[in-house]
Amino acid sequence: MAETDIAIDIISPASTLSEFLEFDKSDFKPRPRLALRTLGIIALDVTVAAGAALGTFCLFHPVAEAASSSVIVTIAWLTLCMSFSFFERGLYAAPEIMSPRLNWRKMALSWLQAVAVGALLTFCFAAVADGVTAAPHGMARTLPGPWLPTLLLAGFVAISLARLACLRVDGGPASLNRTVIIGEPGSMHDLLLRIRSGRRRGFDVVGIFEHEKEPQDTAVATVAPLSARRSFLGLPLFSGLDALERMIRKDAVDTVLVALPWSAGEQARAIVQRVSMAPVNVYVYPGMNAFDIPPRRAASVFELPLLMACARPIDGWGAVIKRAEDIVLAIGLLVFIAPVMLAIAALIKLTSKGPIFFRQRRLGYNNRVIEVLKFRSMFAHLADADAHQQASRGDKRVTRVGAWLRKASLDELPQLLNVLKGDMSLVGPRPHALATTAGGLALQDAVPIYPSRHRVKPGITGWAQVNGYRGALDSVEKIVHRVNHDLYYIENWSLALDLKILWLTIKLIFADDNAF
């Protein structure tokens, strides 16, 4: 099956992938951390604006006055207005953050608006609060004179130079939305021209994939196969869905656009069903009314008529929030339970021979193989790294201390280090070892959509676990229930849901009959 091939491809050496695709890696840059870069730009603008305001103030006033509350509040007003003005005019929008050049006109108007509104609000605040305290009156006295005109010029120059320096340090803009198009030449040509002629930068097309067709009669075919050319409208050209899937698994693609004629509805359905199991956005170019895909959205996307068939889960600011949640809670938990972990490590070392930690290879985000840490709960010479034989109730391979650790799920505590490393999350679908089976079947064979759960990072605990679906996978029904719960979590993720799962996990630590 196709899903089984995915796991094999991921475990294969990287050289095999590069030889198969034959593309220049420089064309496929790492996925940019857009949210973090946006926060960095906002922090840079605020720091430079406040510094410029303070510096220009000191040019015309004694330095000691700069520490007065009236000056500090005035500069805070101006800086806050700058942030709102830049945001309102779109300078913190994704296309502007990733743009290869600065929008001088927009920046100048935004800065002029920020200074004007900031000055007006300062006067209004001083007028309303006059007589209540001396600070507002002092605020109004700081604005007249040469300071404000000087700030208007010096602040704009400072912010512009800082933005230019940031672009230079970053080595230029990264692709905002690394996009590939798969389909047939006519539809792809039309879609690519629409993208290039559009006013908004929504898709950075980095490659074209030919959809594999059934052999045609040579007497009818008048155009050479697309795969015979090395490029398509100046973009690298690849052949087949397998190549696309492998590139996605290398995290080189953010969005897939499916462009096929209406008569190829079944082929389009197959492409969408296969690609949607990976962490990418999938859009369908219109005109394919012969298949029934329930779109999440049927509207103009970046001024293009597209149907959204699948969305990348927990993306953008949601990913930043979840990562912050993982780091803060993982560090807090490690500090809090450090004595417990040291005691467990000592017990393991004193009661059985072998290492303290057990390392096991499992499938993680985007079907990548990760090494998961656990406290060793089995005799070292009987441990099964790939889980060819799943643990069962009363398993003789488990030590006495290990049985207690597994019952209370304390053997999972070292995975907090996996969370800090970035391989795992506190909450998410539980990762399975490479050789895990369900009812004697490979997990991908038991549940064809099993790889869909790898669209997010695996977790120490998850929605399936707190709903009673943990323990040995001795039947296909159990893995079906787990996958269904995992997909529910992925589609309905929120910070509140994560906190709820963590709370339910704490309650289950000493009262879970499925743990052994």
Phi, psi and omega in degrees: 000160183298322183293324178296322178300325181300310183299321179296318181297321183292324182282341181293154178298153182293333182297325178299321180295313183294323178293324182291317184277328181053053177234156178282121184298337180293341178283345185235086184281159178300153179299125181289145175274080190300313183297317180293322178294322178297315177299321178296318179294318179298314179298320178297313180299315181298315182296315182293318180297315179295321178294319178295319179296317180292319181294315179292328177296319182290345177290332187242357181223159175300144183299327182298330180290339182296338181272359181289153183296326181295319179290317181298317180293321179297314178296322177297318177301312183297319181293319178296318178296324177298316181299314180293322180293316179296321179293317183295327181268007172084014180287347176253011175286155185305314180299326180286321180297322183263005184293145179285350180215162181276145175269089188299317182298314181294322179294318180296314180295321180295317180293318177299317179296320181296314181293318181295312181292321178298317178295317180297315180295326178296314178297317181296316180297319179294321181292319181291321185267003182300131180097339179279316180211160182280341184298311180300322179296321176295328177299315181295329182284342182282341187276317180298155180104193187280352186297311185297313177299322179294318178298323181302318180279309185295321179296318179296317180296317182296314180295320180296315179296321179295318178296318179296319178296322179296318177299319182292318179295321181287353182074028181092170184286145173270164178298131181288316184215089184295113190239142172236153179243132176235136181163210179251158191307315184298309181294320180293321178299314180296315181294319181295321177295322177297318180295316183289332181270354181289154180280332183260140179270096182249326182233124173261095184288121183248352181190158179237137180238128177281132175283129181291126180248165174286147181305135179258163177294125184297334180289332182273324184294127181243350182245138179297148179303144183299325183292349180285340179268156180270344180211166180223109184053041177084001181250148179299141186244133178233166184236126170099152180289331179298317179297319178297316182296320180292322178294321177297319181292344174269008180057042179254003184224136175257323186223140176242126176253121181264117184235096179226153178292164184300333182287348182258038184300317182294321177295320179296318178301316181296320179297313182297315182297324182281315183287330183292350176277001178251161182281070178222161170275139180235121177242150179244128177288139188294169180102003182250067184272011181270356178232159188244088175251122180289100183287145175286329183209133175238094186199185178280119180249113185051046178066020178240138178282098184229153173254127177276118179264334182201139181246143176292123185282155176044064184246169174064227181294331176299320179294323178295315180298316182293321179293319177298319176301315181297313184294312183297311183290323180295316178297316179299316180294319180297319178295319184289321186257010180305316178298322179295317181294322177295320179294318178297317179299318179295318179298317181297317183292325183279336188258346180203152180281147177125178182289162178284320183259150175245126181253130183225133178279129179222163178274127181245212182303134178057033177064022177278147178276125178240159178255112184266135179265141174215156167291134182294124181245357179242163172298136188303320184282352179250001183294147182237097188296326183259006177059047173295328175239113182287150178294145181229168180296129182075022181299124183288349178282344185274133177284170179296314177295321179298323179297319178292319179297316182291323180298321180265004181062021179284344178292346181274351186304321180299345179292350171299330176291324174297324179294313179296325179292333180104359179283333184227171174238162176297319182237134179167179177298134179293132180284146179250149177295160189297327185260011182296139178233165176230114182061031179086358180253146171301146186300324178290332177282325180289320180227103183304330181269015181307317181298344180298334181287348179269013176283351174230167178293144175291160184237164174289324174224167183203177181297322179295319184294318182284351175258016172094002183258082174214175184099195184292143176264081183263006177208156178295326181302323182292318180289329176298314179297319181296314181297319178300316179292322178297317180292326175299316180298315182298317183283340185238024184300142171202162177298323179296321179295320177300313181295324177296316180295319178298319179295316179295327178295317179300319180293333184270352187306316183251017182215046181238109182287344181274356180266127177201000000 
